[in-house]
Amino acid sequence: MPHAMEKPADFHHAASLLRFETRAFINGQYVDAISGETFETSNPATGKHLAHVSSGQAPDVDCAVQAARQVFDKASWSGMPPRERKKILLRFAELIEKHSAELALIETLDCGKPIRDSMGVDLPDAIETLRWHAEATDKIYDQISPAPRDVVSMIVREPIGVVGAVIPWNFPLFMAAWKFAPALAGGNSIILKPAEQTSLSLIRLASLASEAGIPDGVFNVVSGMGPTAGRAIGMHAGVDCVSFTGSGEVGRYFLKYAADSNMKRIVLECGGKSPVIVLNDVVDFRHAIEGITTGILFCQGENCSAGSRLLVHESVKDQLLSELKTAFQAWPVGDPLASSTRVGALIEKEHLAKVMSYIKSGKQDGATLAYGGQRLYAESGGYFVEPTIFDNVKNTMKIARDEIFGPVLSVLTFKDTQEAIQIANDTAYGLAASLYTNDLNAAHRVARSLRVGTVSVNCYSEGDFAVPFGGYKESGFGGKDKGLAAHDQYTQSKSIWIQLR
Ligand code: NAD
C-alpha cells in the first residue's frame, strides 16, 4: 500500500487492490465467529458489497473476555512498568501512522466519508490521541492524604480490569482511540465492538497492536451486531466497565444490562442537538460562517457534536444566511475518494431515508427550505444528500428537537441574549455549543449559562486531546473521553491506611 496517495485515481486503484481482513481478533489471533456466521458490509458511496464480516455472538465475546481476564490477572500488561507500556503504545501509534493511508482508505470505503477527512482528521487524530495518552502512562501520580504522623494514608489508582468499548459508525477508528488509548495506558485489557456498518478498520488495526508488542488478550476486536455482540458485552459478568458511544436509545440498554448483570461501570457518550449562537455584535461574519459550515457539514453532519441549530440575532439573520448559502457551495458533495469532496455519502440506505424524512417533516411543519434538500446521485447507488438549510424554524419543530445526524441546519432567531440562552438550553441534549461574539463579557456569561459539556467561542471546536469531552443531560454521563479525565473511566481508586507500629 503506497503511503503518499494523492490523486483520486490513486485512491480508486489502491481500493481495487485492498484485501480486507474480516475476522474477529481474539487473544492475539484472527478467528472466525464460532457459529461461522457473517454479515455484509457495503460501501455507502455505491451501495455495493465490500465484505462479509464475522458475526460475533455471546460465545465469541466470552472467549475474548476470558482471554482479556487471564492476561489481566497474569499482570503481563497491567503490571508492566508504566514506562515499558508507554514505549509499546508509542510503537503502536507509529505503526498506525505507517499504515495510515491504508487505514484511511478502509475507513472511507466503509463509512462513506471523504478521503480528505479520513486522511486529514480521523487518522491523525487517532494517532495523536494514542500518543497523548501513551505519554501520560508514566506521568500520573497517586496521592497521599493528610494523616497522623504514625499513619501512611495512600490513595492509589488501579486499572479497572476488562473494558468493553462499544463504538459508533461515524468515526470508527478515532472514537475507538478515544477509548483504547487511556484504557491501555492504565493497564487494562479491552474488547472493542465496532458498529456493524464499519468494522473493517478496527479489525485491521488489531494486528498492529500485536505487532507493537501488546500482549495477546489485551487488545481484542469482536465484530458483530448490536443486539448480539453488543448486548453480550453489556451483560457479561467478566466485563468491569463499558464505555459506549452511540445513540441514547442504545445507551439506555447499557444501563439496563449493567443493572441486570454485575453492576459494571457504564460510561455513556450519546447524541446532541448543539446550538450555535450568533450575537448581534459580530461585525465580520468570516469566523462564524466557517464554524457554522464546518459544524454542520463536516462528516456529512453525522457528528454527535454537529452544530445543527443556528440561533442568530434577528437583526443580522438575513445577511448571515445569505453568506452561509455562498459558503455551502464551497462544500462539494460527491465521490468520497475524490480529494476535492468535502461531503461524502450517508452511512446506509435506512439512514438516508431517515434524513430525507426529516427534510420532509421540516417542510410539512412550516419551516422554509432555504438551501438544498434533495437526494443526490441516486443513480450511483450511493446515499448522498445535499447540504440543507431550513429557515424560520421554531424550536418546537421535529427538525429542531431530534438529532438528524445529517447535513441539515435549522435556523432560528432571537431578540436578546436571554432568549438565545433559553432556546439553546431547551433541548433534551447537552453535548456542545458554539458562540460568536466580540463581547468578552457576553462570551463568559453565555458560556457559563449553557447546559452543555463543551462550549467553543468564535470557532467550532471540541478542543484538543487535552480537553475532556462529554455531555450534560441525555448526551451522556459517567465519565469523559479525552484529557486526563478519560483515565478516570478505566481506573478505580483504592485507599490504603497503614498504621505504623
Ligand atoms: P447506535 O447506538 O445505533 O450504535 C452504537 C453501537 O451500539 C454500535 O456498535 C452498535 O452495534 C451497538 N448496539 C446497537 N444496538 C445495541 C444493543 N441492543 N445492545 C448493545 N449494543 C448495541 O449508534 P450509531 O447509529 O452507530 O451512531 C450514531 C449515534 O451515536 C448518534 O446518536 C450520535 O450522536 C452518537 N454519537 C455520539 C458521540 C459522542 O461522543 N457523544 C460520538 C459519535 C456518535
Boltz pocket constraint, residues with backbone or C-beta under 6 A from the ligand:
constraints:
  - pocket:
      binder: B
      contacts: [[A, 166], [A, 167], [A, 168], [A, 169], [A, 170], [A, 171], [A, 175], [A, 193], [A, 194], [A, 195], [A, 196], [A, 224], [A, 225], [A, 226], [A, 227], [A, 228], [A, 229], [A, 230], [A, 231], [A, 234], [A, 245], [A, 246], [A, 247], [A, 248], [A, 249], [A, 250], [A, 251], [A, 253], [A, 269], [A, 270], [A, 271], [A, 272], [A, 303], [A, 304], [A, 305], [A, 403], [A, 405], [A, 431], [A, 471], [A, 475], [A, 476]]
      max_distance: 6.0
